[in-house]
Amino acid sequence: MSTIKKIKGFNDLFPPVSAIYSRMEQTAREVFSRYGYYEIRVPLLEKTELFARSIGDETDVVQKEMYTFPDRKGRSLTLRPEATASVVRAYIENKRYASESVSRMFTFGPMFRYERPQKGRQRQFHQVNCELLGAEAPQSDAELILMLWEYLQALGLDGLHLDLNSLGCRECRPAYHETLGSYLAGVDADELCDDCRRRKTTNPLRVLDCKVEGCRSVMQQAPRLADHLCSGCQSHFASVRTILDRAGIPYTINPRLVRGLDYYQRTTFEVVAENIGAQTAVAGGGRYDGLVSDLGGPALPGTGFACGMERLALLLQEQEQPGTPVDFFLAVLDDEARDEAILQAQQLRKQGLAGEVGYEAKSPKSHLRHANKAGAAYCLLLGGQELQEKAFVVKNMQSGAQETVSWEETGRALRQQRV
Ligand code: HAM
């Protein structure tokens, strides 16, 4: 019979890569909880309208990349392309703002975007996502970035770079849109890529960060958003930068950084890595003050970021990963020892030891081979004679030394050797 293969752009994760994902999640829990963040879980599937209204109808994500389908009753549903919209929906729906003046939340999980798969770009990918709702002060943007930076450092990643920009707010951006629109109206359509010819009228800001060479050179002379910020946005941005400077975070102001999601205002940022292929952004985020009210909630501000776990994993794979210790391999030598092996292994695990059972009765030589492969510190041999004596032959896999140790004493002996 033919085998069934996975969908293009969707991946299976096995050790050691799956262990890297666990470490990313564990480190996130440790770091973020020190900043007052709590973990939440939100659905993978939402009403399509949620993403259209938050990410923006004219974005590439909504236009071309969503997995959207009708359910059995014909309602349009979408596999989430990102988590912010869902977290904000959940925040509003559960009225978190009524009991928390500031909500600090993080979540992990798969996201889905129908993009062309390549190194660091999948159709199902994973994010570590943080959202800070209810805080308006520029200090909160800076703290969020410091937390992200600490997280990346806790993972042992350096050599990363932070790009920073301000996108202005609903007060000052419309005027800039117009200025940019008039500039683009004067640009010969042939000089722009197909996407930017459309964006020129639908979403001119996105032309700013187009990677296509022709568009880049056209935009060299474009009016800069930084020169059109209102005084509120200017002072907000200056305060964020002051804290980052004082904290010694290396960053570059990147006036082209507009991000691919429409909800951003004011501070936006991306963390960029080198040497992981064409997709270099390992994290991105920013402030989204109008989003809560756009989704029907109160007029409360928000800011957040997401790290792309596939891209972080590419960096982490180059590091030496600490393996999980395997204390014992319990080897069954005779059929009559099979049940006892399970029960004795259970006793050892209750004492905090980790190990596996070789279930089938085999020769010591064959078991030792398996013990070696499992990376076990000790092989515990259990045959008919040991069953009678209520003992194991305990073999040190490194030195080769062996001695008979009673079941009762084995746990203690193994734990002592561990330290
Ligand atoms: P984003 O920039 O679209 O932002 O995605 C964040 C990160 O997810 C990217 O920097 C990248 O590392 C990773 N990523 C995105 N698409 C893919 C893909 N197809 N394959 C692999 N990795 C990918 C957001 O999603 C916002 N929701 C972040 C945010 C949270 N802003 C405020 N709060």
Residues whose N, C-alpha, C, O or C-beta is under 5 A from the ligand:
A	BS01	HAM	E82 A83 T84 R113 E115 G120 R121 Q122 F125 C130 A281 V282 A283 G284 G285 G286 T303 G304 F305 A306 C307 G308 E310 R311
